[in-house]
Amino acid sequence: MRAFFFARLVETRYAWRMPPPPLARIIDELKREPSRTGSIVITVFGDAIVPRGGSVWLGTLLEFFASLDVDAGVVRTAMSRLAADGWLARHKAGRNSFYSLSEKGKQVFDVATRHIYDPPLSGWSGRFELLLIGNGEDRDVSREALRNAGFGSPLPGVWIAPSGVPVPEEAAGAIRLEVSAEDDSGRRLSRESWPLQRTASAYLKFSKSFEPLHAAIARRPLEAADAFTARVLLIHHYRRVVLRDPLLPTALLPTDWPGSAARRLCGEIYRALLPASEQWLDRNGSNEGGPLPPAEAALWHRFGDP
């Protein structure tokens, strides 16, 4: 088994070549940002490894990050930090290291996966869930949990979400009310409760960065290695925007909301990249038992229409 992993690493280790221009520009933009190696690792796991059993050999990750010109030592440090912070679990087999999501990581990833890939809400009942949070010791914990669950805050201590959004356990002690609002009032309340303008700007930036890639792959599909790199960076950038978006129903959003176009763009690029990117994992992805198992069927239905 050790010989298998060593041979796999030697075959392609640090085999680097210039990616096509649109992808090269995206990689260059990434390099100008503060180090995000740990965040990209999270994207790789959530997007590509979880659907294929959930465990991966460190050598597979090192090979991918070599395509981004990220040093192996930087990757190892990021993996160690993610394991120390409780996101990943490390397994050793001889001198080989394998990583999988911890229980904490699985719970967070389940929520994030639905937020990223599932269709957003289209209808709205005209009602909001309204929570009143006191000044107790658990206030900060409640606020963070509510924000992560998609609640917004128009006033200190007041949190809202469209009726039907689950209330996190951390805010179970809040005073709960249900209020109604007309569309105009609802849109105004939404503007006061969530940073929609900032989110809109982030969506526009995402679309501007990835539209050239969309046009390029329509003319000529990417090879497997470039397709996997493009897929990871696509979801890495999109995830950073959409996980801050409460995904409000259409009736509560501005008529020119750019999130809808960004999701369509992301879905079209993703579906175009998926077959070739999965071929890269077929050839290069390994876990404790050897090659990664085939992807679960749900992978092929991501970014489906409502």
Order of alpha helices (4+ residues) and beta strands (2+ residues): alpha-alpha-alpha-beta-alpha-alpha-beta-beta-alpha-beta-alpha-beta-beta-beta-alpha-alpha-alpha-alpha-beta-beta
